[in-house]
């Protein structure tokens, strides 16, 4: 049985716009870069990503559901600590995943999809593109270790 989060909770969080001041803090968090791929983004193009995402149901993860419910009720869900600046592509691809889920999605699905298309294979044969494995570290993790 999945643990459900009440639809009202989900809607209440989603409908609540993130205040301008908070958006600015999120933008500055990584100096105008997408926290995931590291691409420079304009403030107007920035998507605000939730590190801990809200889902409608948590299959077999009662603790996770409880945590999200608590974050929503105490307001920390929409605070800078749970928010990341993201480019459109990363935000779209992260979707409802948490950080480790997103990492796994890139390492498995994305890499596999890219390498298995005819065009990519051919482009590799011609040396137009070169395959370079990803080290699995997001931008915000890379800059953390450099400091
Ligand atoms: Zn990105």
Backbone and ligand atoms as CSV (ligand in chain L), in Angstrom:
chain,resi,resn,atom,element,x,y,z
A,1,UNK,N,N,0.840,-1.220,0.000
A,1,UNK,CA,C,0.000,0.000,0.000
A,1,UNK,C,C,0.866,1.258,0.000
A,2,UNK,N,N,0.660,2.119,-0.989
A,2,UNK,CA,C,1.447,3.354,-0.975
A,2,UNK,C,C,0.974,4.308,0.120
A,3,UNK,N,N,1.892,5.061,0.642
A,3,UNK,CA,C,1.518,6.088,1.604
A,3,UNK,C,C,1.122,7.312,0.799
A,4,UNK,N,N,-0.078,7.765,1.000
A,4,UNK,CA,C,-0.553,8.888,0.197
A,4,UNK,C,C,-0.371,10.214,0.919
A,5,UNK,N,N,-0.076,11.215,0.129
A,5,UNK,CA,C,-0.068,12.565,0.672
A,5,UNK,C,C,-1.350,13.191,0.149
A,6,UNK,N,N,-2.071,13.799,1.026
A,6,UNK,CA,C,-3.340,14.411,0.654
A,6,UNK,C,C,-3.168,15.371,-0.519
A,7,UNK,N,N,-4.046,15.272,-1.514
A,7,UNK,CA,C,-3.997,16.157,-2.684
A,7,UNK,C,C,-3.997,17.633,-2.300
A,8,UNK,N,N,-4.746,17.948,-1.254
A,8,UNK,CA,C,-4.808,19.341,-0.815
A,8,UNK,C,C,-3.438,19.872,-0.412
A,9,UNK,N,N,-2.668,19.022,0.198
A,9,UNK,CA,C,-1.313,19.409,0.614
A,9,UNK,C,C,-0.464,19.684,-0.618
A,10,UNK,N,N,-0.528,18.755,-1.541
A,10,UNK,CA,C,0.263,18.878,-2.760
A,10,UNK,C,C,-0.114,20.160,-3.501
A,11,UNK,N,N,-1.423,20.373,-3.661
A,11,UNK,CA,C,-1.876,21.565,-4.376
A,11,UNK,C,C,-1.513,22.844,-3.655
A,12,UNK,N,N,-1.621,22.813,-2.351
A,12,UNK,CA,C,-1.324,23.990,-1.541
A,12,UNK,C,C,0.135,24.388,-1.723
A,13,UNK,N,N,1.045,23.419,-1.793
A,13,UNK,CA,C,2.460,23.715,-1.987
A,13,UNK,C,C,2.737,24.188,-3.402
A,14,UNK,N,N,2.104,23.501,-4.365
A,14,UNK,CA,C,2.380,23.825,-5.763
A,14,UNK,C,C,1.827,25.177,-6.177
A,15,UNK,N,N,0.684,25.533,-5.599
A,15,UNK,CA,C,0.063,26.792,-5.978
A,15,UNK,C,C,0.767,27.983,-5.348
A,16,UNK,N,N,1.434,27.732,-4.255
A,16,UNK,CA,C,2.089,28.816,-3.526
A,16,UNK,C,C,3.326,29.288,-4.288
A,17,UNK,N,N,3.297,30.530,-4.799
A,17,UNK,CA,C,4.475,30.986,-5.537
A,17,UNK,C,C,5.651,31.245,-4.593
A,18,UNK,N,N,6.839,31.042,-5.115
A,18,UNK,CA,C,8.029,31.287,-4.315
A,18,UNK,C,C,8.326,32.791,-4.353
A,19,UNK,N,N,8.408,33.432,-3.196
A,19,UNK,CA,C,8.614,34.889,-3.168
A,19,UNK,C,C,9.882,35.318,-3.904
A,20,UNK,N,N,9.841,36.537,-4.461
A,20,UNK,CA,C,10.960,37.075,-5.233
A,20,UNK,C,C,12.278,37.030,-4.468
A,21,UNK,N,N,12.227,37.405,-3.198
A,21,UNK,CA,C,13.437,37.414,-2.364
A,21,UNK,C,C,14.055,36.033,-2.269
A,22,UNK,N,N,13.204,35.026,-2.105
A,22,UNK,CA,C,13.682,33.646,-2.019
A,22,UNK,C,C,14.271,33.214,-3.357
A,23,UNK,N,N,13.602,33.577,-4.458
A,23,UNK,CA,C,14.102,33.245,-5.803
A,23,UNK,C,C,15.508,33.801,-6.017
A,24,UNK,N,N,15.705,35.031,-5.550
A,24,UNK,CA,C,17.009,35.667,-5.713
A,24,UNK,C,C,18.081,34.914,-4.921
A,25,UNK,N,N,17.729,34.500,-3.700
A,25,UNK,CA,C,18.677,33.745,-2.879
A,25,UNK,C,C,19.022,32.411,-3.535
A,26,UNK,N,N,18.004,31.785,-4.127
A,26,UNK,CA,C,18.219,30.502,-4.808
A,26,UNK,C,C,19.146,30.725,-6.011
A,27,UNK,N,N,18.901,31.805,-6.747
A,27,UNK,CA,C,19.720,32.113,-7.924
A,27,UNK,C,C,21.178,32.317,-7.539
A,28,UNK,N,N,21.376,32.983,-6.395
A,28,UNK,CA,C,22.744,33.300,-5.956
A,28,UNK,C,C,23.464,32.111,-5.323
A,29,UNK,N,N,22.702,31.098,-4.974
A,29,UNK,CA,C,23.262,29.936,-4.280
A,29,UNK,C,C,24.501,29.379,-4.994
A,30,UNK,N,N,24.440,29.282,-6.314
A,30,UNK,CA,C,25.593,28.787,-7.087
A,30,UNK,C,C,26.013,29.815,-8.123
A,31,UNK,N,N,25.886,31.058,-7.727
A,31,UNK,CA,C,26.412,32.156,-8.526
A,31,UNK,C,C,25.877,32.175,-9.965
A,32,UNK,N,N,24.581,31.935,-10.116
A,32,UNK,CA,C,23.969,31.983,-11.435
A,32,UNK,C,C,24.179,30.746,-12.291
A,33,UNK,N,N,24.527,29.632,-11.661
A,33,UNK,CA,C,24.699,28.376,-12.402
A,33,UNK,C,C,23.601,27.392,-12.021
A,34,UNK,N,N,23.307,26.506,-12.940
A,34,UNK,CA,C,22.414,25.399,-12.635
A,34,UNK,C,C,23.147,24.502,-11.629
A,35,UNK,N,N,22.496,24.165,-10.542
A,35,UNK,CA,C,23.141,23.374,-9.491
A,35,UNK,C,C,23.514,21.980,-9.964
A,36,UNK,N,N,22.866,21.522,-11.020
A,36,UNK,CA,C,23.094,20.149,-11.470
A,36,UNK,C,C,24.120,20.028,-12.589
A,37,UNK,N,N,23.878,20.702,-13.728
A,37,UNK,CA,C,24.828,20.558,-14.834
A,37,UNK,C,C,25.903,21.642,-14.809
A,38,UNK,N,N,25.632,22.739,-14.119
A,38,UNK,CA,C,26.626,23.796,-13.995
A,38,UNK,C,C,26.552,24.874,-15.056
A,39,UNK,N,N,25.595,24.748,-15.960
A,39,UNK,CA,C,25.437,25.738,-17.021
A,39,UNK,C,C,25.017,27.087,-16.428
A,40,UNK,N,N,25.544,28.172,-17.010
A,40,UNK,CA,C,25.140,29.498,-16.542
A,40,UNK,C,C,23.717,29.784,-16.992
A,41,UNK,N,N,22.930,30.312,-16.085
A,41,UNK,CA,C,21.541,30.616,-16.432
A,41,UNK,C,C,21.190,32.050,-16.041
A,42,UNK,N,N,20.236,32.597,-16.785
A,42,UNK,CA,C,19.717,33.913,-16.444
A,42,UNK,C,C,18.656,33.720,-15.366
A,43,UNK,N,N,18.540,34.715,-14.528
A,43,UNK,CA,C,17.535,34.657,-13.452
A,43,UNK,C,C,16.143,34.339,-14.013
A,44,UNK,N,N,15.812,34.943,-15.166
A,44,UNK,CA,C,14.475,34.737,-15.729
A,44,UNK,C,C,14.265,33.315,-16.267
A,45,UNK,N,N,15.363,32.631,-16.574
A,45,UNK,CA,C,15.252,31.261,-17.084
A,45,UNK,C,C,15.400,30.206,-15.989
A,46,UNK,N,N,15.720,30.665,-14.781
A,46,UNK,CA,C,15.948,29.717,-13.705
A,46,UNK,C,C,14.660,29.033,-13.265
A,47,UNK,N,N,14.742,27.736,-13.073
A,47,UNK,CA,C,13.627,26.994,-12.510
A,47,UNK,C,C,14.018,26.668,-11.075
A,48,UNK,N,N,13.060,26.793,-10.201
A,48,UNK,CA,C,13.353,26.484,-8.809
A,48,UNK,C,C,12.995,25.024,-8.553
A,49,UNK,N,N,14.036,24.257,-8.246
A,49,UNK,CA,C,13.845,22.825,-8.035
A,49,UNK,C,C,13.776,22.514,-6.544
A,50,UNK,N,N,12.918,21.584,-6.185
A,50,UNK,CA,C,12.852,21.135,-4.793
A,50,UNK,C,C,13.766,19.939,-4.613
A,51,UNK,N,N,14.733,20.061,-3.705
A,51,UNK,CA,C,15.660,18.957,-3.447
A,51,UNK,C,C,14.867,17.735,-2.992
A,52,UNK,N,N,14.069,17.934,-1.968
A,52,UNK,CA,C,13.131,16.890,-1.568
A,52,UNK,C,C,11.844,17.189,-2.324
A,53,UNK,N,N,11.497,16.353,-3.288
A,53,UNK,CA,C,10.326,16.648,-4.113
A,53,UNK,C,C,9.028,16.241,-3.436
A,54,UNK,N,N,7.956,16.823,-3.911
A,54,UNK,CA,C,6.663,16.396,-3.393
A,54,UNK,C,C,6.035,15.430,-4.396
A,55,UNK,N,N,5.568,14.334,-3.881
A,55,UNK,CA,C,4.919,13.344,-4.731
A,55,UNK,C,C,3.543,13.083,-4.167
A,56,UNK,N,N,2.703,12.539,-4.991
A,56,UNK,CA,C,1.366,12.254,-4.503
A,56,UNK,C,C,1.336,10.987,-3.679
A,57,UNK,N,N,2.225,10.085,-4.002
A,57,UNK,CA,C,2.251,8.865,-3.208
A,57,UNK,C,C,3.678,8.377,-3.048
A,58,UNK,N,N,3.918,7.732,-1.956
A,58,UNK,CA,C,5.242,7.213,-1.660
A,58,UNK,C,C,5.108,5.711,-1.487
A,59,UNK,N,N,5.539,4.987,-2.490
A,59,UNK,CA,C,5.400,3.542,-2.416
A,59,UNK,C,C,6.381,2.965,-1.408
A,60,UNK,N,N,5.830,2.416,-0.379
A,60,UNK,CA,C,6.655,1.763,0.629
A,60,UNK,C,C,7.645,2.667,1.333
A,61,UNK,N,N,7.427,3.965,1.264
A,61,UNK,CA,C,8.359,4.882,1.926
A,61,UNK,C,C,7.594,5.805,2.869
A,62,UNK,N,N,7.117,5.214,3.900
A,62,UNK,CA,C,6.308,5.946,4.868
A,62,UNK,C,C,7.110,7.081,5.518
A,63,UNK,N,N,8.358,6.815,5.835
A,63,UNK,CA,C,9.197,7.829,6.482
A,63,UNK,C,C,9.384,9.048,5.591
A,64,UNK,N,N,9.593,8.780,4.302
A,64,UNK,CA,C,9.784,9.863,3.339
A,64,UNK,C,C,8.525,10.730,3.268
A,65,UNK,N,N,7.389,10.082,3.217
A,65,UNK,CA,C,6.119,10.796,3.170
A,65,UNK,C,C,5.922,11.643,4.429
A,66,UNK,N,N,6.292,11.067,5.541
A,66,UNK,CA,C,6.176,11.764,6.830
A,66,UNK,C,C,7.069,13.004,6.847
A,67,UNK,N,N,8.273,12.835,6.320
A,67,UNK,CA,C,9.252,13.933,6.271
A,67,UNK,C,C,8.701,15.086,5.422
A,68,UNK,N,N,8.168,14.750,4.251
A,68,UNK,CA,C,7.630,15.774,3.355
A,68,UNK,C,C,6.437,16.474,3.995
A,69,UNK,N,N,5.590,15.699,4.614
A,69,UNK,CA,C,4.419,16.268,5.273
A,69,UNK,C,C,4.844,17.277,6.340
A,70,UNK,N,N,5.871,16.923,7.069
A,70,UNK,CA,C,6.384,17.799,8.136
A,70,UNK,C,C,6.979,19.081,7.532
A,71,UNK,N,N,7.740,18.902,6.442
A,71,UNK,CA,C,8.369,20.059,5.789
A,71,UNK,C,C,7.326,21.018,5.230
A,72,UNK,N,N,6.236,20.462,4.739
A,72,UNK,CA,C,5.178,21.311,4.200
A,72,UNK,C,C,4.506,22.082,5.337
A,73,UNK,N,N,4.249,21.387,6.425
A,73,UNK,CA,C,3.530,22.063,7.507
A,73,UNK,C,C,4.392,23.087,8.234
A,74,UNK,N,N,5.698,22.855,8.337
A,74,UNK,CA,C,6.512,23.877,9.030
A,74,UNK,C,C,7.089,24.926,8.066
A,75,UNK,N,N,6.769,24.794,6.773
A,75,UNK,CA,C,7.179,25.801,5.794
A,75,UNK,C,C,8.573,25.592,5.216
A,76,UNK,N,N,9.333,24.645,5.751
A,76,UNK,CA,C,10.713,24.472,5.264
A,76,UNK,C,C,10.761,23.882,3.852
A,77,UNK,N,N,9.636,23.356,3.392
A,77,UNK,CA,C,9.594,22.797,2.041
A,77,UNK,C,C,9.917,23.848,0.985
A,78,UNK,N,N,9.405,25.054,1.180
A,78,UNK,CA,C,9.643,26.130,0.215
A,78,UNK,C,C,10.699,27.133,0.680
A,79,UNK,N,N,11.624,26.678,1.514
A,79,UNK,CA,C,12.709,27.558,1.947
A,79,UNK,C,C,13.989,27.217,1.183
A,80,UNK,N,N,14.913,28.184,1.166
A,80,UNK,CA,C,16.149,28.062,0.389
A,80,UNK,C,C,16.871,26.719,0.595
A,81,UNK,N,N,16.844,26.218,1.827
A,81,UNK,CA,C,17.509,24.950,2.124
A,81,UNK,C,C,17.012,23.781,1.297
A,82,UNK,N,N,15.779,23.838,0.858
A,82,UNK,CA,C,15.231,22.749,0.046
A,82,UNK,C,C,15.139,23.127,-1.434
A,83,UNK,N,N,15.691,24.278,-1.791
A,83,UNK,CA,C,15.543,24.749,-3.171
A,83,UNK,C,C,16.886,24.841,-3.889
A,84,UNK,N,N,16.858,24.520,-5.152
A,84,UNK,CA,C,18.056,24.568,-5.987
A,84,UNK,C,C,17.760,25.316,-7.283
A,85,UNK,N,N,18.741,26.117,-7.756
A,85,UNK,CA,C,18.559,26.727,-9.070
A,85,UNK,C,C,18.805,25.663,-10.141
A,86,UNK,N,N,17.928,25.580,-11.102
A,86,UNK,CA,C,18.100,24.571,-12.148
A,86,UNK,C,C,17.751,25.144,-13.514
A,87,UNK,N,N,18.456,24.661,-14.533
A,87,UNK,CA,C,18.097,25.041,-15.895
A,87,UNK,C,C,16.867,24.220,-16.263
A,88,UNK,N,N,16.204,24.626,-17.325
A,88,UNK,CA,C,14.975,23.961,-17.744
A,88,UNK,C,C,15.175,22.462,-17.989
A,89,UNK,N,N,16.254,22.138,-18.693
A,89,UNK,CA,C,16.490,20.740,-19.066
A,89,UNK,C,C,16.684,19.859,-17.833
A,90,UNK,N,N,17.491,20.320,-16.883
A,90,UNK,CA,C,17.738,19.528,-15.672
A,90,UNK,C,C,16.477,19.404,-14.834
A,91,UNK,N,N,15.763,20.514,-14.706
A,91,UNK,CA,C,14.544,20.487,-13.911
A,91,UNK,C,C,13.522,19.513,-14.509
A,92,UNK,N,N,13.443,19.539,-15.826
A,92,UNK,CA,C,12.531,18.650,-16.530
A,92,UNK,C,C,12.941,17.187,-16.342
A,93,UNK,N,N,14.230,16.924,-16.468
A,93,UNK,CA,C,14.703,15.542,-16.402
A,93,UNK,C,C,14.717,15.003,-14.973
A,94,UNK,N,N,14.910,15.904,-14.004
A,94,UNK,CA,C,14.895,15.471,-12.595
A,94,UNK,C,C,13.473,15.070,-12.208
A,95,UNK,N,N,12.536,15.843,-12.745
A,95,UNK,CA,C,11.124,15.527,-12.546
A,95,UNK,C,C,10.801,15.294,-11.073
A,96,UNK,N,N,10.231,14.168,-10.744
A,96,UNK,CA,C,9.838,13.888,-9.359
A,96,UNK,C,C,10.921,13.127,-8.581
A,97,UNK,N,N,12.126,13.073,-9.139
A,97,UNK,CA,C,13.182,12.326,-8.460
A,97,UNK,C,C,13.862,13.151,-7.378
A,98,UNK,N,N,14.394,12.471,-6.390
A,98,UNK,CA,C,15.267,13.165,-5.461
A,98,UNK,C,C,16.659,13.142,-6.098
A,99,UNK,N,N,17.664,13.674,-5.397
A,99,UNK,CA,C,18.982,13.818,-6.021
A,99,UNK,C,C,19.594,12.480,-6.458
A,100,UNK,N,N,19.498,11.481,-5.608
A,100,UNK,CA,C,20.081,10.193,-5.992
A,100,UNK,C,C,19.301,9.508,-7.112
A,101,UNK,N,N,18.005,9.716,-7.112
A,101,UNK,CA,C,17.181,9.173,-8.188
A,101,UNK,C,C,17.524,9.827,-9.514
A,102,UNK,N,N,17.768,11.131,-9.463
A,102,UNK,CA,C,18.137,11.899,-10.656
A,102,UNK,C,C,19.498,11.429,-11.177
A,103,UNK,N,N,20.427,11.236,-10.252
A,103,UNK,CA,C,21.762,10.756,-10.623
A,103,UNK,C,C,21.656,9.416,-11.337
A,104,UNK,N,N,20.882,8.516,-10.748
A,104,UNK,CA,C,20.711,7.186,-11.347
A,104,UNK,C,C,20.075,7.283,-12.725
A,105,UNK,N,N,19.132,8.219,-12.856
A,105,UNK,CA,C,18.441,8.376,-14.137
A,105,UNK,C,C,19.422,8.812,-15.225
A,106,UNK,N,N,20.340,9.696,-14.889
A,106,UNK,CA,C,21.334,10.145,-15.868
A,106,UNK,C,C,22.288,9.000,-16.202
A,107,UNK,N,N,22.744,8.315,-15.140
A,107,UNK,CA,C,23.728,7.244,-15.347
A,107,UNK,C,C,23.182,6.050,-16.110
A,108,UNK,N,N,21.916,5.812,-15.989
A,108,UNK,CA,C,21.377,4.647,-16.683
A,108,UNK,C,C,20.608,5.057,-17.938
A,109,UNK,N,N,19.448,5.668,-17.723
A,109,UNK,CA,C,18.588,6.021,-18.853
A,109,UNK,C,C,19.231,6.944,-19.878
A,110,UNK,N,N,19.746,8.091,-19.396
A,110,UNK,CA,C,20.272,9.088,-20.330
A,110,UNK,C,C,21.467,8.548,-21.110
A,111,UNK,N,N,22.412,7.966,-20.388
A,111,UNK,CA,C,23.590,7.436,-21.076
A,111,UNK,C,C,23.206,6.343,-22.066
A,112,UNK,N,N,22.320,5.495,-21.630
A,112,UNK,CA,C,21.913,4.404,-22.506
A,112,UNK,C,C,21.207,4.919,-23.758
A,113,UNK,N,N,20.277,5.855,-23.536
A,113,UNK,CA,C,19.523,6.401,-24.668
A,113,UNK,C,C,20.451,7.089,-25.657
A,114,UNK,N,N,21.385,7.872,-25.140
A,114,UNK,CA,C,22.302,8.597,-26.023
A,114,UNK,C,C,23.165,7.655,-26.839
A,115,UNK,N,N,23.669,6.635,-26.181
A,115,UNK,CA,C,24.609,5.752,-26.869
A,115,UNK,C,C,23.947,4.778,-27.824
A,116,UNK,N,N,22.650,4.609,-27.692
A,116,UNK,CA,C,22.030,3.587,-28.527
A,116,UNK,C,C,21.333,4.125,-29.779
A,117,UNK,N,N,21.338,5.440,-29.969
A,117,UNK,CA,C,20.686,5.911,-31.192
A,117,UNK,C,C,21.639,5.758,-32.380
A,118,UNK,N,N,21.051,5.560,-33.529
A,118,UNK,CA,C,21.824,5.390,-34.757
A,118,UNK,C,C,22.719,6.605,-35.007
A,119,UNK,N,N,22.127,7.794,-34.870
A,119,UNK,CA,C,22.869,9.025,-35.141
A,119,UNK,C,C,24.075,9.169,-34.215
A,120,UNK,N,N,23.870,8.866,-32.949
A,120,UNK,CA,C,24.977,8.997,-32.003
A,120,UNK,C,C,26.094,8.015,-32.335
A,121,UNK,N,N,25.693,6.781,-32.627
A,121,UNK,CA,C,26.689,5.763,-32.969
A,121,UNK,C,C,27.509,6.203,-34.184
A,122,UNK,N,N,26.810,6.700,-35.189
A,122,UNK,CA,C,27.484,7.136,-36.407
A,122,UNK,C,C,28.387,8.346,-36.135
A,123,UNK,N,N,27.859,9.276,-35.370
A,123,UNK,CA,C,28.653,10.458,-35.035
A,123,UNK,C,C,29.914,10.073,-34.267
A,124,UNK,N,N,29.820,9.026,-33.452
A,124,UNK,CA,C,30.995,8.555,-32.732
A,124,UNK,C,C,31.995,7.928,-33.691
A,125,UNK,N,N,31.477,7.174,-34.683
A,125,UNK,CA,C,32.353,6.556,-35.673
A,125,UNK,C,C,33.155,7.593,-36.458
A,126,UNK,N,N,32.501,8.728,-36.703
A,126,UNK,CA,C,33.166,9.805,-37.446
A,126,UNK,C,C,33.970,10.728,-36.544
A,127,UNK,N,N,33.921,10.469,-35.260
A,127,UNK,CA,C,34.675,11.307,-34.332
A,127,UNK,C,C,34.055,12.677,-34.093
A,128,UNK,N,N,32.792,12.816,-34.523
A,128,UNK,CA,C,32.102,14.084,-34.301
A,128,UNK,C,C,31.836,14.258,-32.809
A,129,UNK,N,N,31.418,13.186,-32.177
A,129,UNK,CA,C,31.286,13.220,-30.729
A,129,UNK,C,C,32.104,12.093,-30.122
A,130,UNK,N,N,32.519,12.349,-28.905
A,130,UNK,CA,C,33.347,11.379,-28.226
A,130,UNK,C,C,32.656,11.001,-26.927
A,131,UNK,N,N,32.655,9.722,-26.611
A,131,UNK,CA,C,31.995,9.306,-25.389
A,131,UNK,C,C,32.921,9.512,-24.198
A,132,UNK,N,N,32.405,10.209,-23.225
A,132,UNK,CA,C,33.175,10.443,-22.002
A,132,UNK,C,C,32.252,10.106,-20.839
A,133,UNK,N,N,32.599,9.099,-20.062
A,133,UNK,CA,C,31.695,8.743,-18.963
A,133,UNK,C,C,31.578,9.873,-17.939
A,134,UNK,N,N,30.431,9.976,-17.342
A,134,UNK,CA,C,30.190,11.006,-16.343
A,134,UNK,C,C,30.654,10.486,-14.988
A,135,UNK,N,N,31.310,11.355,-14.217
A,135,UNK,CA,C,31.810,10.907,-12.909
A,135,UNK,C,C,30.720,10.818,-11.834
A,136,UNK,N,N,29.502,11.193,-12.215
A,136,UNK,CA,C,28.395,11.065,-11.274
A,136,UNK,C,C,28.274,12.208,-10.288
A,137,UNK,N,N,29.062,13.251,-10.510
A,137,UNK,CA,C,29.005,14.386,-9.583
A,137,UNK,C,C,28.295,15.566,-10.213
A,138,UNK,N,N,27.316,16.077,-9.484
A,138,UNK,CA,C,26.621,17.271,-9.934
A,138,UNK,C,C,27.488,18.496,-9.659
A,139,UNK,N,N,27.157,19.583,-10.359
A,139,UNK,CA,C,27.916,20.832,-10.211
A,139,UNK,C,C,28.063,21.245,-8.748
A,140,UNK,N,N,26.963,21.212,-8.016
A,140,UNK,CA,C,27.029,21.674,-6.626
A,140,UNK,C,C,27.908,20.764,-5.767
A,141,UNK,N,N,28.084,19.525,-6.173
A,141,UNK,CA,C,28.957,18.606,-5.446
A,141,UNK,C,C,30.415,18.803,-5.858
A,142,UNK,N,N,30.615,19.107,-7.126
A,142,UNK,CA,C,31.973,19.346,-7.629
A,142,UNK,C,C,32.571,20.592,-6.993
A,143,UNK,N,N,31.787,21.679,-6.952
A,143,UNK,CA,C,32.360,22.909,-6.402
A,143,UNK,C,C,32.541,22.817,-4.888
A,144,UNK,N,N,31.776,21.970,-4.245
A,144,UNK,CA,C,31.906,21.787,-2.805
A,144,UNK,C,C,33.279,21.190,-2.471
A,145,UNK,N,N,33.722,20.227,-3.288
A,145,UNK,CA,C,34.990,19.569,-2.997
A,145,UNK,C,C,36.194,20.403,-3.430
A,146,UNK,N,N,35.958,21.357,-4.349
A,146,UNK,CA,C,37.072,22.210,-4.801
A,146,UNK,C,C,37.413,23.284,-3.787
A,147,UNK,N,N,36.419,23.656,-2.986
A,147,UNK,CA,C,36.621,24.752,-2.021
A,147,UNK,C,C,37.593,24.384,-0.903
L,1,ZN,ZN,ZN,21.221,22.099,-15.766
